[in-house]
Amino acid sequence: MDKRSSDEQRQRVQSSGANGESGESQTNIARAGATEPHDDVQSAAFLVAEAYREIGRRADWPDLATRHAAGDPHVFEVRDPDGSATYEVSFTADERTAICDAYAEARPAYRAQPERLQEEFEVFVAMLEGWANWHLLDAWRNPIEQKARRRSLEAIAGALEGVRAAILELDLAATGFVYAKIADAIAQIMSSADGQPESGTPMVDRPLEAMSNAAEMRRDLLAYLGPAAAAARQAADELPHIDRSGADTRLVTARALRAELDRHGIPFQTSGAGFSAIALRATFELAGLRLDRIDYWLRKAAEE
């Protein structure tokens, strides 16, 4: 499955009530038709889910590659701009439909508001998929040592300082040219991801506009990079140690689910048959974890 197909699958959510007829089955909420986030909360949730996926790019690629090669419908390949392959997991259309139906049952007050239900479901299922990809992160199960974590933060601080110093040395023409090259590269990536051809004149062929934009960006970067580097160094000095006692990804995810259900106004249940169990089991299974006693992790999360 290519990147475009994976995006379509993750966004395969459309309200059955878009035409104003709220009596239609809520099953249709999870069917074809990509939608965009409509508010800040939803946008933030998608960013968090994507952050989990980005972290997961460091994880179990060989195993996912094997699952992908074997035809696992949950695993798809993502080709990065440099041509390298990474892998992610997402629910199938049928699984999304089943989760959506259970979600609608758990939120009866919203059945008469299909568009609102659609938005809330998009946020929720994106979080589940993000957590599933997070489960593939071996670095969470085996955290790196504190010294290595601090060195990485110091490296970030040094890189930010280096970028600032380099920008100070560039003349406006060179700054405008590199801005144009970067802008065109980003535009090409975005058009490839959307499956659409590039449109408009490349920024590299609009040098005056590029220099004007670059001058504004230069002011912002010079203002922000210094404080950002200082903050990164402070983070390295003050970085807390990892609490390994609570680092079991199953418990962490169950706790996260409890908090997420609370935000969605859905009661957190500890039985093995309620919506909490449906959501947690789907997340674990998407990550490749098969657990017989899902209620154990729900009870553990409820204890705190």
C-alpha positions in Angstrom: 0.0 0.0 0.0 1.4 3.4 -0.9 1.5 6.6 1.1 -1.6 8.0 -0.5 -3.6 4.8 0.1 -2.5 4.7 3.7 -3.6 8.3 4.3 -6.9 7.5 2.7 -7.4 4.5 4.9 -6.6 6.4 8.1 -8.9 9.2 7.0 -11.8 6.9 5.8 -14.4 8.6 7.8 -17.6 10.2 6.5 -20.7 11.1 8.5 -23.9 9.4 7.4 -25.7 12.6 8.4 -23.9 15.0 6.1 -27.2 15.4 4.2 -29.1 16.2 7.4 -30.8 12.8 7.8 -29.7 11.8 11.3 -31.6 8.5 11.2 -29.2 6.7 8.9 -26.9 4.0 10.4 -23.8 5.4 12.1 -21.9 2.6 10.4 -21.4 4.9 7.5 -19.4 7.3 9.6 -16.4 5.0 9.2 -16.7 4.6 5.4 -14.9 6.3 2.5 -14.4 10.0 2.3 -11.5 11.8 3.8 -12.2 14.7 6.1 -10.0 17.4 7.6 -9.8 18.3 11.3 -12.2 21.0 12.2 -10.9 22.4 15.5 -7.8 22.9 17.5 -8.5 19.9 19.8 -8.9 17.6 16.8 -5.8 19.0 15.1 -3.8 18.5 18.3 -4.9 14.9 18.6 -3.8 14.2 15.0 -0.5 15.8 15.7 0.0 13.6 18.8 -0.9 10.5 16.8 1.5 11.4 14.0 4.2 12.1 16.6 3.7 8.6 17.9 4.1 7.2 14.4 7.2 9.3 13.8 8.7 7.9 17.0 7.7 4.4 15.8 9.9 4.9 12.7 12.8 3.8 15.0 11.1 0.6 15.8 10.6 -3.0 14.7 10.9 -2.4 10.9 12.2 -5.9 10.0 9.2 -7.5 11.7 6.8 -5.1 10.1 8.4 -5.6 6.7 7.9 -9.4 7.1 4.2 -8.8 8.0 3.9 -6.5 5.0 5.5 -9.0 2.7 3.1 -11.7 4.0 0.1 -9.6 3.0 -0.9 -8.4 6.5 -3.7 -5.8 5.7 -2.7 -3.8 8.8 0.8 -3.0 7.6 1.7 -0.6 4.9 4.9 0.7 3.5 5.9 4.4 3.5 8.6 5.6 1.1 10.5 8.5 2.4 11.9 11.2 0.0 15.3 9.5 0.1 13.7 6.3 -1.1 14.1 4.3 2.1 11.1 2.3 3.4 9.5 2.5 6.8 6.3 0.7 8.0 3.2 1.7 9.9 0.0 -0.1 11.0 -3.6 1.0 10.7 -7.0 -0.5 11.0 -8.8 -2.1 8.1 -12.0 -0.5 6.8 -14.1 -3.2 8.4 -12.3 -2.8 11.8 -12.8 1.0 11.7 -16.5 0.4 11.0 -16.8 -2.0 14.0 -15.0 0.4 16.3 -17.2 3.3 15.0 -20.4 1.4 15.7 -19.3 0.6 19.2 -18.2 4.2 19.7 -21.6 5.5 18.6 -23.3 3.1 21.0 -21.1 4.4 23.8 -22.1 8.0 23.0 -25.9 7.9 22.5 -26.3 11.6 23.2 -24.5 12.4 19.9 -26.5 10.1 17.6 -28.6 13.1 16.6 -25.4 15.1 15.8 -23.7 12.9 13.2 -21.2 15.6 12.1 -20.0 16.1 15.7 -19.9 12.3 16.1 -17.8 12.0 13.0 -15.2 14.5 14.2 -15.0 12.9 17.6 -14.6 9.4 16.1 -11.8 10.6 13.8 -9.9 11.9 16.8 -10.4 8.8 18.8 -9.4 6.2 16.1 -6.4 8.3 15.2 -5.2 8.1 18.8 -5.7 4.3 18.8 -3.7 3.9 15.7 -1.0 6.2 17.1 -0.7 4.1 20.2 -0.5 0.9 18.2 2.5 2.2 16.3 3.9 3.4 19.6 3.8 -0.2 20.9 6.3 -1.1 18.2 8.9 1.2 19.8 11.5 -1.0 21.4 13.2 2.0 22.8 10.2 2.4 25.2 10.5 -1.1 26.4 14.3 -0.8 26.7 14.9 2.9 27.4 18.3 4.4 26.5 20.7 5.4 29.3 20.4 8.8 30.8 23.8 10.0 29.6 22.8 9.1 26.0 19.5 11.0 26.3 21.3 14.0 27.6 23.9 13.8 24.8 21.1 13.8 22.3 19.6 16.9 23.8 23.0 18.6 23.8 23.4 17.7 20.1 20.1 19.3 19.4 21.2 22.5 21.2 24.5 22.5 19.2 22.7 22.0 15.9 20.3 24.9 16.6 23.2 27.1 17.5 25.0 26.0 14.3 22.0 26.9 12.2 21.8 30.3 13.7 25.5 31.0 13.2 25.2 29.9 9.5 22.2 32.1 8.9 24.1 35.1 10.3 26.8 34.5 7.7 24.6 34.3 4.7 23.8 37.2 2.4 20.2 37.9 1.4 20.5 36.4 -2.1 21.9 33.1 -0.8 19.3 33.1 1.9 16.5 33.6 -0.7 17.9 30.9 -2.9 18.1 28.3 -0.2 14.6 29.3 1.0 13.3 28.7 -2.6 15.0 25.3 -2.8 13.6 24.2 0.5 10.1 25.6 -0.4 10.1 23.7 -3.7 11.3 20.5 -2.1 8.5 20.7 0.5 5.9 21.4 -2.2 7.1 18.4 -4.2 6.8 16.1 -1.1 3.3 17.4 -0.4 2.1 17.0 -4.0 3.5 13.4 -4.1 1.7 12.6 -0.9 -1.6 13.9 -2.3 -1.0 12.2 -5.6 -1.4 15.4 -7.4 1.0 17.1 -9.9 2.7 20.2 -8.8 1.1 23.5 -9.9 2.3 27.0 -10.1 5.7 28.5 -10.7 8.5 27.0 -8.6 9.8 29.4 -5.9 13.3 29.1 -7.4 11.9 31.0 -10.4 10.5 33.8 -8.2 13.7 35.2 -6.7 12.3 38.5 -5.5 9.4 36.8 -3.7 11.9 34.2 -2.3 14.2 36.9 -0.9 11.3 38.8 0.6 9.9 35.6 2.3 13.4 34.6 3.4 14.1 37.9 5.0 11.0 37.6 7.1 11.8 34.0 8.0 15.4 35.0 8.8 14.3 37.5 11.4 12.0 34.9 13.0 14.7 32.2 13.0 17.3 34.5 14.5 14.9 35.5 17.2 13.9 31.9 18.1 16.9 29.7 17.5 19.0 31.2 20.3 16.3 30.7 23.0 15.5 27.3 21.6 19.1 26.2 21.9 19.3 27.5 25.5 16.1 25.7 26.3 17.5 22.4 24.8 20.6 22.8 27.0 18.5 23.4 30.0 16.4 20.3 29.2 19.6 18.3 29.0 20.7 19.6 32.5 17.3 19.0 34.1 16.1 15.9 32.2 14.3 13.6 34.7 15.2 9.9 34.8 12.8 7.5 33.2 10.4 5.9 35.7 10.9 2.3 34.6 8.4 1.1 37.2 5.5 2.3 35.0 7.1 1.7 31.6 5.0 -1.3 30.6 3.4 -0.2 27.3 0.3 -2.2 28.0 -0.3 -0.3 31.3 0.7 3.0 29.8 -1.7 2.6 26.9 -4.5 1.5 29.3 -4.0 4.7 31.3 -3.9 6.8 28.2 -7.2 5.2 27.1 -8.8 6.0 30.4 -7.8 9.7 30.0 -9.0 9.8 26.4 -12.4 8.2 27.2 -12.8 10.8 29.9 -12.3 13.5 27.3 -14.8 11.9 25.1 -17.4 11.6 27.9 -17.3 7.8 27.8 -17.3 5.8 31.1 -14.1 3.8 31.6 -15.2 0.2 32.3 -13.0 -2.6 33.6 -15.0 -5.5 32.3 -13.8 -7.5 29.3 -16.9 -6.7 27.3 -17.4 -3.0 27.4 -16.3 -0.3 25.0 -13.1 0.2 27.0 -12.2 -3.4 26.3 -13.1 -3.2 22.6 -10.9 -0.1 22.1 -7.9 -1.5 24.1 -8.1 -4.9 22.6 -8.2 -3.4 19.1 -5.2 -1.3 19.8 -3.1 -4.2 21.2 -4.0 -6.5 18.4 -3.2 -3.9 15.8 0.3 -3.6 17.4 0.6 -7.4 17.2 0.0 -8.1 20.9 -2.4 -10.9 21.7 -3.8 -10.8 25.3 -6.4 -13.1 26.8 -7.2 -11.0 29.9 -7.7 -7.4 28.6 -9.7 -6.7 31.8 -6.5 -7.1 33.9 -5.0 -4.0 32.3 -8.2 -2.1 32.5 -8.4 -2.8 36.2 -4.7 -1.8 36.7 -5.4 1.5 34.9 -8.5 2.1 37.1 -6.5 1.6 40.3 -4.7 4.9 39.9 
